[in-house]
Amino acid sequence: MYSDQEMPGGQTSSTVNDIATAQTPVTNPVAPMNIAQSSPSNARAPPVQRPRPALREENTIFIGKKPTMGYVLAVATQFQGGAPQCKIKARGQIISKAVDVAEIVRHKFLNELKLGSVSISTEEVENEDGTKSKVSCIEIILLK
């Protein structure tokens, strides 16, 4: 574009700078609200920090309803991260999936792994209706 050059029809063109300066800046009509400006009725006390019990044991994989290969990947990831051992735990009807996970990891992915120990037990679990029932448990320890 040319500065103030006459174009056909009697119009003049202006430079890019002229166009940029001709535009008005766009402002946000809503100003951000400062926390100090908020009303006291909406103010909440900060949450109380309570110590939580450890829900996870280190290098332990709890077997559940997810697909078997997801747990295989979790166990392999533990060993690739440098863990010297990994525990695989399961209860009830999922025990067979825990055995599958251990065997797939040992025979298909990490052939150098050794079976450390296998322990079985029974846990007493409280049902939703308040009654107690006994559930079989297994813990498989794999070693590097």
N, C-alpha and C positions, 0 to 999 in steps of 0.2 A: 504494500500500500504506500502511497505517496502522500506526503504531508501537504495539506491544503491545495491539492491539485484539482482543477476543475474537471468534472466528469461529464459525460453527455447528459443533457437534460438540466444543466445548470446546478447540479449537486456538487458539493465538495466532499472529498474523503478526508478523514482525519487519521492521525497515527494511532498506533496501539496504545501509546502512553496517554493520549487524549481520552481514549475510551476508558482506560483503566481509572483515570482520575475523575471521570464523569460519573462513575458508578458510586452509589452510596453504600457504605459498609452495612452489612447485615448484622444486626444484634439480636441476641436471644432475649425475648421479652420476659422469660421466666428466670429470675436470678436464683442461683443455688442457695439452698437454705442452710444456714449455719446450725450446727447441732446445739449450740448455746441458745439459739433463738427458739428452739422447740418448746412447746408448752410443758409444764411440770406434770400434767395429767398423763402425757404420753411417755414420760421418762420411766425407764425400767432400771431396776437395780442390776448391777453386773452379776453374772452367774457365779454361783459358789463352786469353787474348785474342790471336788472331792476325790480322794484317791480311789482309783478303780482297780479291781483285782485283775491280774493278768489273765486274759482269755486265751492267749495262744502260748503254746510251749514252743521253745526254740527248735527249729528243724523238725517240726511235726506236721504231718499232713493228715487232716481229718477227712475221711472218705464220707461222701454224702450222695446226693441224687444226680450230680452232674455226670456227664459222659466220662467213661473210663480214661480216655486219652488225655483229658484235661488234668487228671491226677497224675498220670504218667509224666506229663510235661512239668508239673509242679515238683515232682520228686527229682527229675533230671535237672531242673533248674537249681535245686538245693545243692546237688553235688557239683554242678558247674560253677556255682558261686563259692566253692571251697569248703563246704561242710564235710566233716569227716564221717558223719553218719546221718541217717534220716529215719524218723519213726513214722510208720503208717498205722493209723488207728481207725477202727470201725466198730460199729455195734449192730446187732440184730441181723436182718436179712442182707445188709450191705457187706457183711464179712467176706462173702465170695468175691465181691468187687475189689476189696483190699488185697486179697490173694492174687487176683488177676493183675492189679497194678504192680505189685512187687515182682511178679514173674515176667511181665512185659518189660519192665525196666531192666531187670537182670539179664534177660536173654536176647532182647532186641536192641536196646540202646546202650547200656553200660555193662559190657560183659565182665569187666574187672570187679564188679560189686560182689560182696559176699553176704550171705545171710548171717546176721549177728545172732539174733534170737527171736523166738516167737513165743509170746505169752498170751494165754487166754484167761478170761475171768468172767464173773457175773456181776453186774451192777443192778442195784435196785433203783428204779425210776418211778417218780410220781406221775400218774396220768392226769389228764385234764379234769376228770371227775373226782380227783383226790385219792383214788385207790393206788396202790403200789404194785408194780410188776417187776419181774426180773428179766434182764436183757443180757444176752451173751456179748462179750467184747473180745477183740483181738488187737494185739500190738505187735507189729512186725518191725524189726530193726534191721536196716541195711547198712553195711559198712563199706567204706572205700578200700 
